[in-house]
Amino acid sequence: MLNRRQLLGAALAGSAAYAAGAFVPAWAQSAPNFGTPTLPNPGFRRMTMGEVEVISLIDGIARRPLGEEFVKNAPIAEVRSLLSSQGLPTDYIDIPFTPFLVVAGKRRILMDTGLGEFGGATTGKLLENLRAAGFQATDIDTVLITHFHGDHIGGLRNKAGEFVFAKAKVLVPAPEYAFWMDDARMAAAPEGMKGAFNNVRRVFAQMPAEMLVRFEPGGELAPGIRSVAAFGHTPGHTLFDLKSANQNFVYVGDLTNVPALFARNPDWAVTFDMDAEAARKVRRETFQRIVAGNAMVGGFHFPFPAFGRMAVAGSGYAFEPVAGGA
Ligand SMILES: [Zn+2]
């Protein structure tokens, strides 16, 4: 028998609003008056880390007009001047979405899933780029999710209601699941957050029990891959730390939005950080640890190829992407 949640999910899946893509956050749509972002081609990049391969796979880029609200605690003039000092446009922000694939022996582990069929025209390219890199969705045995914002979980389930990575276990942080699946919290949430709660239900309410695995951050999720709590951006936001043959790769998810702003100024709060102070603290601690350990870093909203190193720059950090071709 279906429980209330499953009924809600079924009702959503059948509704016209669902078909029309009502779950697309406005910011994930590109603003046409600023032109169309150019997607990298090829849209994947391979890197060897010890005995495993890490592949960044771009899902797309959204171009968002830069407004006062984007950085909550800095004047827009300061934001613009930091962008222009790095040779970046000052009237809009390009936000890339980049999941990562870890190829380790027979394991195929995907970290985050992009917007799937629920974003604008310049997003939803993950499967295309996965194929270009030589993999099918059914090759994925494990999906690791950092947090439940739509650009990270949207690709798990398509508009037809199918689970895209049909053979995978989907591992999610337990505190993240508990927060978003709590009906009382959804009822109490401001109107602007209801879409995010609905989208979580669209993806997870009917997910088969044998597919979904909830984990407490802090343990090993796959050989050499540990989860690390980094709460703040969302209540259960979690990082993935990979070690192989003395090499270390840290996938930081949404520890920062675009690093040109929020790594350079770790104390700045992007509009999407749900607990700005917790996010600020964990951002500083994590970047300090990454620099001290000279780890490679991958970031979901980092510029392609979205992995490289962090270097101290002023009172913050600069992201230095790796050079070279695919
Ligand atoms: Zn995100």
Boltz pocket constraint, residues with backbone or C-beta under 6 A from the ligand:
constraints:
  - pocket:
      binder: B
      contacts: [[A, 149], [A, 151], [A, 152], [A, 254], [A, 300], [A, 301]]
      max_distance: 6.0
